[in-house]
Each structure stands twice: as C-alpha cells, then as structure tokens.
Amino acid sequence: MSTLTAVKKQAEFILRTPLLRQIALPAAKVFTSLSGYRSLGLKLDDLLIEETPVMQKAISRLPAEESYARNYRIIAASQLVLSIDVLPKEKELKPEEDTPYLTPYILEAEAEAFEKEALNNAKV
C-alpha cells in the first residue's frame, strides 16, 4: 500500500516535469469532475480510508470544528446517496474550497510512524 508521503513525492515530481504536468493536470481535473464527490459536498480528504492507525491518529489531531465539519459532510453525503440525489449546482463544493485539511496531519503521523519503525528496528 502506498503512503501519502510517497504519493506527495510523486506528485511533486510530476509538477516539476513540464511534459508530465501538461498531461497530468488536465487529466486530473477531468477525473476530479467525473468522480462527483464535490456534487455531494465532500472534500478530497473526506474520501481517504480512515481505518488505518495513521489515519486514526491524523483524524484525532484535527481541531474540533474541522472534525465536526468533516462528520457533517460525510453524514450529509450519505443522506444524499441514500435519497439518490446530489446538491444543487450553487451548493456544490467549488474547486477552490476543496482544500487538503487532513493531509498535513496525515503526513505528520506518517513521519512519526516511520521514525518509530526505524527506532524499533535499530540495531545497536
């Protein structure tokens, strides 16, 4: 399984390479619009699998208001899916509102997990 740290490094490489950027950015925009999570009011970080220890630690570090907002978005999206509906166009999440609110906490928790693993496996 790939870590978010590895994905971030790959994304930075793609953005540094002009040819890859010209190919990947339009494809990413099309994929994001076709995925439809914004029409349910979700942010990209709401879609990440939360059953891993790193994600649990990252979610526990969220500020209370962001945690409540995340839970509300997920519950509202679940209700929309159950009623086979989407938000009206004016209430959909805009691309500029889709900010990575959980990613910094995940990267921090992954760095701690890597450090802990390295210390646990250190040979003296």
Backbone as a ProteinNet text record, in pm:
[ID]
protein_1_A
[PRIMARY]
MSTLTAVKKQAEFILRTPLLRQIALPAAKVFTSLSGYRSLGLKLDDLLIEETPVMQKAISRLPAEESYARNYRIIAASQLVLSIDVLPKEKELKPEEDTPYLTPYILEAEAEAFEKEALNNAKV
[TERTIARY]
84.5	0	88.9	52.5	128.8	91.9	191.3	166.4	142.1	81.2	55.3	186	288	418.5	474.3	462.5	510.7	429.2	299.1	212.8	249.1	276.7	314.4	444.7	542.3	669.6	649.4	563.6	535.6	465.6	372.1	301.3	396.7	488.5	587.1	675.7	712.6	793.1	715.7	589	505.5	493.4	474.5	459.7	590.1	704.1	833.3	867.4	807.9	838.1	733.6	772.5	674.9	586.3	644	564.7	462.8	506.6	414	304.7	341.4	242.4	135.8	178.6	83.2	-13.5	30.5	-56	-140.5	-77.5	-143.6	-246.2	-218.8	-312.2	-448.7	-456.5	-589.4	-660	-583.5	-643.5	-695.7	-621.5	-664.4	-791	-799.2	-919.7	-1041.6	-1024.8	-1135.8	-1176.7	-1079.6	-1109	-1181.7	-1135.6	-1197.7	-1341.8	-1365.3	-1502.5	-1593.2	-1539.1	-1620.1	-1643.1	-1556.6	-1572.3	-1697.7	-1737.1	-1864.8	-1868.7	-1756.8	-1762.3	-1796.7	-1761.7	-1795.1	-1945	-2011.8	-2156.7	-2230.3	-2158.9	-2215.6	-2173.4	-2091.8	-2046.1	-1922.8	-1854.5	-1736.2	-1608.7	-1507	-1372.5	-1292	-1181	-1099.2	-1052	-1012.8	-964.4	-1074.2	-1200.5	-1310.7	-1317.3	-1256.1	-1264.1	-1156	-1057.9	-947	-992.9	-936.3	-971.8	-926.4	-1018.4	-985.1	-963.3	-956.3	-940.5	-794.8	-701.4	-560.9	-516.2	-415.6	-369.3	-319.6	-254.8	-204.6	-321.7	-424.8	-541.8	-614.7	-625.7	-691.5	-618.4	-486	-407.3	-426	-426.1	-442.4	-580.1	-682.9	-819.2	-832	-766.9	-775.8	-706	-614.4	-543.1	-615.7	-722.5	-798.1	-855.9	-862.1	-933.3	-1080.9	-1144	-1281.8	-1376.3	-1366.7	-1460.8	-1440.6	-1316.4	-1290.4	-1339.5	-1325.8	-1374.5	-1526.9	-1595	-1740.7	-1783.4	-1713.2	-1745.6	-1726.1	-1620.6	-1593.8	-1705.9	-1742.4	-1850.4	-1981.1	-2010.1	-2132.7	-2133.1	-2019.5	-2011.8	-2034.5	-1975.3	-1989.2	-2132.7	-2194.5	-2333.5	-2427.8	-2407.9	-2493.3	-2476.7	-2353.7	-2330	-2394.7	-2388	-2452.7	-2603.2	-2660.9	-2804.4	-2840	-2756.2	-2779.8	-2771.6	-2676.3	-2661.9	-2783.1	-2829.3	-2945.9	-3071.7	-3083.5	-3201	-3179.6	-3067.6	-3031.8	-3045.9	-2970.1	-2977.4	-2837.3	-2822.6	-2698.5	-2736	-2636.9	-2661.1	-2692.4	-2770.7	-2789.5	-2655.7	-2644.7	-2518.3	-2462.2	-2547.1	-2497.3	-2446.6	-2484.9	-2439	-2325.3	-2290.2	-2178.7	-2049.5	-1957.5	-1827	-1748.2	-1697.8	-1617.7	-1474.6	-1403.1	-1264.4	-1174	-1194	-1109.6	-1143.1	-1261	-1298.3	-1247.7	-1204.7	-1158.5	-1012.2	-990.9	-854.9	-817.6	-691.1	-647.4	-633.2	-740.5	-739.3	-677.4	-680.9	-632.8	-492.4	-451.8	-323	-203.6	-193.5	-77.6	-69.6	-184.2	-186.2	-146.7	-187.3	-150.7	-0.4	54.9	198.9	277.8	230.2	295.9	288.4	170.5	153.4	236.2	245.5	328.6	476	521.1	661	691.2	597.8	616.4	618.2	530.1	526.3	655.4	707.5	834.3	948.4	949	1053.9	1045.5	923.5	904.6	950	915.3	956.1	1108.3	1171.3	1317.3	1383	1327.2	1384.3	1360.9	1245	1216.2	1305.4	1346.6	1428.7	1577	1614.4	1755.3	1836.9	1951.4	2040.8	2153.9	2172.4	2273.8	2396.1
-118	0	124.2	220.1	343.4	439.4	508.6	607.4	743.3	830.7	965	1040.3	1008.4	1070.6	1034.6	907.2	863.6	927.5	936.3	999.3	1146.3	1213.4	1355.2	1373.8	1286	1294.9	1272.9	1177.3	1152.6	1272.4	1332.3	1449.5	1566.7	1585.5	1693.5	1670.5	1544.7	1512.9	1544.8	1507.6	1534.8	1684.6	1760.9	1906	1974.2	1914.8	1971.4	1941.7	1837.2	1796.6	1857.7	1950.2	2021	1928.9	1828.5	1739.7	1661.5	1606.9	1532.5	1623.2	1747	1841.5	1870.9	1889.2	1918.3	1803	1681.9	1565.3	1539.7	1544.2	1501.5	1601.1	1731.1	1828.5	1827.9	1832.2	1824.3	1691.8	1582.6	1452.4	1449.7	1509.3	1512.9	1595.7	1707.2	1791	1717.3	1645.9	1568.3	1458.1	1385.6	1277.9	1331.5	1444.2	1502.7	1543.3	1602.9	1644.6	1524.1	1418.1	1299	1214.5	1227.1	1145.6	1183.8	1310	1351.9	1372.7	1365.2	1382.7	1525.8	1621.3	1761.1	1786.5	1711.6	1728.8	1671.8	1598	1550.3	1637.8	1739.8	1829.8	1781	1680.4	1624.9	1691.4	1689.8	1731.4	1604.6	1619.9	1503.8	1427.3	1497.5	1430.1	1351.1	1380.3	1303.3	1162.5	1140.9	1012.1	914.1	959.7	873	767.6	647.7	536.9	571	561.5	604.8	489.3	365.9	251.1	214.4	298.3	269.4	345.8	295.2	365.4	507	526.6	660.1	756.1	711.3	797.3	825	724.5	745.4	851.8	845.6	945.2	1083.7	1090.5	1219.2	1278.5	1195.7	1244.2	1291.4	1221.5	1263	1396.7	1435.7	1562.7	1680.2	1652.8	1762.1	1853.7	1983.5	2072.9	2032.1	2060.7	2016.3	2065.4	2191.4	2244.2	2178	2146.2	2078.4	1933.9	1871.2	1734.7	1729.9	1826.5	1832.6	1859.8	1949.8	1980.2	1856.9	1781.7	1659.1	1557.5	1536.1	1441.4	1486	1615.7	1666.9	1642.3	1670.5	1648.3	1501.5	1412.1	1269	1222.9	1268.2	1229.7	1287	1414	1476.1	1405.6	1368.4	1297.3	1159.1	1091.8	960.7	973.1	1078.2	1101.4	1127.7	1204.8	1231.2	1102.7	1017.7	891.3	802.2	796.9	714.4	764	894.7	950.1	963.1	910	913.5	1055.9	1145.9	1287.6	1348	1466.7	1543.8	1685.6	1761.1	1900.2	1983	2090.2	2182.1	2244	2288.4	2342.9	2453.9	2540.8	2652.9	2608.7	2488.6	2439.3	2338.3	2300.1	2207.5	2270.2	2186.8	2234.6	2286	2406.7	2466.8	2412.4	2408.4	2358.2	2434.8	2565.3	2642.4	2614.9	2557.8	2522.5	2383.4	2306.4	2169.2	2171.7	2214.2	2227.6	2102.2	2064.3	1945.2	1974.9	1960.3	1993.6	1882.3	1758.9	1645.1	1601.6	1634.9	1590.7	1628.6	1752	1783.4	1693.8	1660.5	1573.8	1430.8	1386	1251.7	1243.3	1343.7	1344	1345.3	1420.5	1426.1	1290.3	1227.3	1096.7	989.4	996.4	900.7	917.8	1042	1066.4	1009	1025.5	969.2	817.1	757.6	611.6	558.4	627.1	585.5	595.4	704.4	722.9	615.5	585.7	482.3	346.8	315.5	189.4	180.7	291.2	292.8	273.1	335.5	320.1	179.7	121.7	-13.7	-117.1	-90	-184.9	-150.3	-52.3	-12.4	-121.7	-148.4	-249	-176.4	-212.1	-146	-233.9
0	0	0	-78.7	-91.3	21.8	70	174.2	109.3	183.5	132.1	108.8	186.6	167	29.7	-9	-140.8	-252.3	-232.7	-333.1	-348.9	-237.5	-242.9	-319.5	-296.8	-368.9	-518.8	-554.8	-696.4	-759.1	-685.7	-737.3	-756.2	-663.2	-677.4	-799.2	-825.6	-943.6	-1071.3	-1074	-1192	-1214.5	-1108.8	-1122.6	-1163.2	-1129.2	-1169.2	-1315.2	-1371.9	-1509.2	-1602.2	-1691	-1774.7	-1859.8	-1922.6	-2007.8	-1925.7	-1814.1	-1728.5	-1673.2	-1639.1	-1587.4	-1692.2	-1819	-1926.6	-1948.7	-1922.6	-1941	-1816.5	-1699.8	-1577	-1523.7	-1530.9	-1473	-1541	-1675.1	-1736.4	-1707	-1706.9	-1676.4	-1533	-1441.3	-1301.5	-1285.1	-1357.4	-1348.3	-1402.2	-1512.5	-1569.5	-1472.6	-1419.9	-1325.5	-1202.4	-1149.9	-1031.1	-1058.5	-1174.3	-1204.6	-1228.9	-1288.4	-1314.6	-1189.6	-1090.1	-969.7	-891.5	-895.6	-839.2	-689.3	-621.4	-476.2	-436.9	-520.5	-488.9	-500.9	-587.2	-600.5	-479.9	-394.9	-269.1	-151.4	-179	-74	-0.8	-54.9	10.6	-38.5	46	7.2	-20.7	-91.7	-127.9	-4.5	100	220.8	291.7	263.2	321.4	263	146.9	78.1	120.9	195.9	234.5	335.1	323.3	412.5	554.4	648.3	784	881	832.8	921.5	948.5	911.5	938.4	1062.8	1132.8	1253.7	1225.2	1111.1	1076.8	1057.6	987.4	965.3	1096.1	1181.3	1310.1	1391.8	1388.9	1462.2	1400.4	1266.8	1198.7	1227.1	1222.8	1249.1	1393.9	1485.2	1625.9	1650.2	1561.7	1576.5	1512.1	1441.5	1379.4	1486.5	1459.8	1551.9	1559.1	1670.4	1692.9	1583.9	1545.4	1445.5	1309.3	1274	1146.7	1152.2	1267	1284.2	1272.2	1333.8	1323.2	1179.2	1111.6	971.9	884.6	910.2	834.2	855.4	981.3	1011.1	947.1	951.3	890.7	740	673.3	528.4	493.7	571.8	543.9	567	674.4	702.8	597.5	560.6	458.3	324.3	288.7	162.8	166.3	280.2	293.2	274.4	330.2	314.4	168.5	99.4	-42.7	-124.9	-93.5	-166.1	-140.8	-16.6	15	-55.2	-71.7	-138.6	-289.3	-339	-481.4	-534.3	-473.8	-507.1	-499	-551.5	-538.4	-498.1	-456.8	-419.8	-543.7	-528.4	-640.9	-680.6	-804.6	-856.7	-768.5	-715	-634.8	-497.2	-451.3	-321.8	-333.4	-456.2	-475.3	-425.6	-385.7	-340.5	-460.1	-448.3	-555.9	-548.4	-660.8	-658.1	-561.2	-548.3	-456	-309.4	-281.3	-144.6	-105.6	-203.8	-180.4	-136.2	-13.7	39	118.5	116.6	191.5	341.4	415	557.2	642.1	595.2	673	631.6	511.3	457.3	545.2	597.2	683.4	807.2	864.1	981.7	944.9	827	781.4	758.3	691.3	665.6	796.4	893.2	1024.2	1094.4	1090.7	1155	1084	950.7	876.7	911.6	922.7	959	1097.2	1190	1323.7	1319.7	1237.4	1226.1	1164.5	1062.1	1001	1102	1179.1	1279.2	1387	1431.1	1533.1	1480.2	1355.5	1293.8	1283.2	1245.4	1233.9	1370.4	1473	1606.8	1662.2	1631.9	1678.5	1611	1487.7	1412.7	1415.7	1494.6	1501.7	1570	1512.2	1570.5	1640.9	1765.1	1845.9	1861
[MASK]
++++++++++++++++++++++++++++++++++++++++++++++++++++++++++++++++++++++++++++++++++++++++++++++++++++++++++++++++++++++++++++

